[in-house]
Amino acid sequence: MSRRTAAIAIVLVWLGTMGWLVQRQYLRPRSALLADAALRIPPGATYFSLELGGQQIGIASNQVDTLPESIRVDDRMQLEIPALGTIQRVEARTEALLSRALELQSFTATLRGDDVRFGVEGVVSGDSLLVVTIETAESRQTMEIPLDHGIVLPALLPLHVVFGSEPEVGQSYTIPLFDPLLLRERDMQLTITAESTLVVPDSASFDAATQLWVAARWDTLQAWRVSQNVSGISVDAWIDELGQVVEAESPVGFSMRRTAFEIASQNFRRRDRSATDLELGSGADIIRRTAIASNVELDTGAARELRVVLGGLDPEQFDLSGGRQILRGDTLIVTRETEEQLQEDPNRHSPDRVREIGSYLQPEPLIQSRDPRIEAQARQIVGRRRNPVRRVELLNSWVYENIEKRITVSVPSALEVLESRRGDCNEHTVLFVALARAQGIPARTAAGLVHIDGNFYYHAWPEVWLNGWVAVDPTLGQLPADATHLRFTIGGLARQVELIQLIGRLNLEVLSIEQ
């Protein structure tokens, strides 16, 4: 089993965390200052170099068009992400149409990877409804989201900081942001922590000696440093007096810097793309950078009980206790379920149990458990078996054996995985959860760390309700999953995003292991 199946959610976390920095923020004005700011938004384009571990891995741009009756903003990001000796190519784009008073009218957000496409369209209807259409592979779903306040996308946030009030060091804001990739609203806390003057390239010239574009002229900008925190994830950015990002730093060593078009774009396209440079060692590898070395050698797949001391985190922010996991002080105890525990719940249909687990039987936007194609595949896999344990075994084995193990940068959709038959741990998990729910078996997504080849990697896997929640792993072919699966969150990508706050902070010390 390759490590390629672990931790790819961190790539999506990067896109979600940095998206607002590449973009501006589209929001209903919260004061007369914001309405007035619309008149001062200049048309034009800005460009950014995206780097990881000191090496450029992408480019980004922001294009603003001021029309007589509206403002159109087009933000694009192109990344080539090193991941275990491969390059994952990702393109993200957000287009938004605003009124001249900065009121959001419509938006589209797309994420494209190798052979993968995810798209969201949103239209604001009146003042009380957001109509969202999600498109993945052969699936197109529409959902209506009631509104009780103006929509704020992960964009034009710098504009709000600069024009919402006079920027002053020490000011703080809390803004609810609707993330179109995660399909949920999250509170973002902002604090202005410093003010300074920055210098950025204004134009470029070609250096024949190095065969690269270099800065020809420089521009001086007044800027404020803004600390952003959402779901425990912190990003620092410098924003200029026009509400545009100058530079930013995020966890895992990602950074972006405004520069001239040729420096950002042409140098990126002209760089050496030999196999040696593409692998880039561990310095720029997204998965190796997020791995946590184990202090003891573990036999993956055979661990029955694991005791680990956790450091560098707030346990109240995570789903560390419950089911197979017990948290005692800073020690997490994970015990693999025994054969005796893999039994059918005798109270499965009682009113109390239905209230407890009923939501884990329902379809979700990307878990299309009631789609005829998902239902037909689930019936084909389990046949006439009625025993829920046996059905879980068959579903787990089928996903493990039929889905190609490949790193995939996408927002995973069960229908898309069923169609493509490939993906990493996220794709395996979302398909399994949809198939299980189609069979009337409560299932949910868990995420955290798993031990593979001497390191703990970020990973996702399902949990199913039998006689309690049981961890399974269709990516690694385990039922139940071994005790090296350390669960930190329960839920889809919106919860998995929270794992990024652990990167570079979490410490693990294995106290004991029982095989």
Secondary structure, 3 states (H helix, E strand, C coil): CCHHHCCCHHHHHHHHHHHHHHCCCCECCCCHHHHHHHHHCCCEEEEEEEEECCEEEEEEEEEEEECCCEEEEEEEEEEEEEECCEEEEEEEEEEEEEECCCCEEEEEEEEEECCEEEEEEEEEECCCEEEEEEEECCEEEEEEEECCCCCECCCCHHHHHHHCCCCCCCCEEEEEEEECCCCEEEEEEEEEEEEEEEEEEEEEEEECCCCEEEEEEEEEEEEEEEEEEECCEEEEEEEECCCCEEEEECHHHEEEEEECHHHHHHHHHHCCCCHHHHHCCCCCCHHHHHCEECCCCCCCCCCCEEEEEEECCCHHHCCCCECCEEEECCEEEEECCCHHHCCCCCCCCCHHHHHHHHHHHCCECCECCCCHHHHHHHHHHHCCCCCHHHHHHHHHHHHHHHCEECCCCCCCCHHHHHHHCEECHHHHHHHHHHHHHHCCCCEEEEEEEEEECCEEEEEEEEEEECCCEEECECCCCECCCCCCCEEEEECCHHHHHHHHHHCCCCEEEEEEEEC
